[in-house]
Amino acid sequence: MVSTKSGSKSGPNLASDSESSSDSKTDMRYWLERVFKHSRPTAGGRAYQDSDYSIRINHARRRMRFPLGTANKFEAARKARGIWQSLRAKGWEETLAEFYPKRAPNAAPKTKATIGDFLSEVRTLNPSKARTIEGYAVALRKIAADIAGLENGRRGGEPKRHKEWRDKIEKVELASFTPAKIVA
């Protein structure tokens, strides 16, 4: 008789640790145990945890994390199950187009992306960093104004004039940010 370590995850121990037959991938209990709140380290070394749930799904030799866009665990599990069912029925390409369009392989990039488009996308991807993003956005707008040859939009004037200046800057195309213009 061969003995194994008590914590071993092989052979009979693996089978006994697996989910019961009622917790198949079509059962909500399976997904309720697997949705999680994604966390990552911040610049200060502390951990930041998303307020919404995510799910990591393996399918056809590919693994990916899907943000589920909800802080309700039951709703997140329902969405995770829907993603898994879509992967099985349609494959990665169609599932990404439906549930995570930004990561879809055929997502056509915007050809005339502007500063405003870029800032909007950054805010969407990092909602928890609004203050930090706005600080960088101020600097980016200043650089864009210099490149576009627009006057500086100081905050000391009237708010309406500052908003007009911001609107002009946010229409500047990202393509205008060339290394030569940035250095100049």
N, C-alpha and C positions, 0 to 999 in steps of 0.2 A: 504494500500500500504506500502510495506517494503522498506526502503531506505538503500542503501549501500554506503560505502566510495567511493569516486571518483576514487581512485587508486586500487580498489579491483580487484582481478584476479579470480573472481568466476562468475558462471552463465552467464548472457547475456554479461557482460563486457569481459569475457574470450573469448567468441565466436567472439565478435566484434574486439578483438585485434589479433586474429589468422590470419595466412597468407590468402591471397586471393586464390581462387581456382586455379589460374594460377601458383601459387607458390607451387605446389605439390613437393614431394621428387624426382620426375623424372625431374623436371625443374631445370636448372642450377641456376636460381635466388635464389632458396631455399638454395642451397649450398654456393653460393657467400656471403650470409648473415651470414653463420654459420662458415666458416673457420676462424681461428684466429692464431695469432702468440703467442705461449705459452711463458709465462714469469714466472720467479721464483726468489726468493731472493738470493743474493750472500752472502758470509760470511761477507762482509762489510755492509750488510743491504740494499744495493741498489738492484734494480730489474734488472735482465738480461732477455732480450727478444730474443727468437730464431729468426734467419733470415728467416727460412722456416715456412710455414703454417702447422697447425695441424687441426684435426677435432675430436670432441667427438661424439660418436655415441652410442645410446641406442638401444638394440635389444634383445629380448627374456630375459628380466630381467637382462641384463648385460650391463654395460656402460664402454667404453674404449676410450682413446685418441690415435689416430693414427697420427704419424708424416708423413707428405705428401711429404717431400723431395723436395719442390720447393718454391721459393720466389714469383712466379707468381700466383696471386690470382685466375685467371681464370683456370689455370692448376690445382691448388689445389682443386678448386670446382669440376672440372671434375674427379679428382682422388677420392674425397670424395664420389661423387655420385656412382662411380664404386665400392667402398668398401661397401656402403649401398646396392647396387643391389646384390653384391656377398653374403652379409649376408642374404638377403631375399631368395636367390636361393640355397645357399650351407650351410649356418649356420656358426657358429663361428670357428670351427676347420679348415675347408678348407679355410675360408677367412683369418684367421691368417697365415696359411701356405703360402698363396699367397701374401698377402700385408704386413705382419709383421712377417717374419719367426722366428725371435728371440723370439717372444712371443707365438709361436705355442706350444700347449701342447705336441705334439709328436716330437718336435725338440730334436734330440738326442744330448746330451752333448758330446763334444770332450773328448775322454778318456785319451789322452796324451797331455793335454794342457800345453803349455810352457810359459815362461816369455814373449817371443815375441808375442805369441797369445793373452795373457792377455793385454799387452800394446796396441796392435793394436785395440782390442775391446774397451778399455777405450777411446782411441783417437776417435774412430768412434762414441761412445755414447756421447762424450763431446767435439766436435770440437772447441768450443769457449774457452776452458780451456787449450789450447796447451802448454802455458808456464808453468802453474802450473803442468800439467801432466808430462812434461819433467823433472821438478825438482824432483818430486816423483819417476820418472823412474830411475833417476841417483842413488837415494838412494836404490831403489829396486834392481838394478843391482849390487850394492856393497854388499848387503846382500846375493844375489844369488851367487856372486863370493865367498864369505866367506863360504857359505854352500857347494858349489861344490868344494871347495879347489883350486880355480883358483887364480892366482896372480891378484893384483889390476891393473886395466887398466887405468893408469894415462893419462891425456890428454897432458902432457908435451912432450911425445914422438912423433913418426911419426904418421900421421893420418891413414895410412894403417894398422899399428899395432893396433891402437885403434879400428878401425872398425872390425878387426878380433876378438879382445877381446869381443866387443859387440855382434858379431854374435854367439860366443861360449856361452856367458851368456844368450842370448835370446833363446837358445835351451835347457836350463835347465828346467826340468819339474816342474810344480807347486806342484806336489805331493811330491817333495823333501822338501818343506817348512813344516816341522813338528814343533810343539811347542818345542820339545827337541832340534832340530837343531838351531832354531832361538835364543833360550836362551843361547845355548852353546857359 
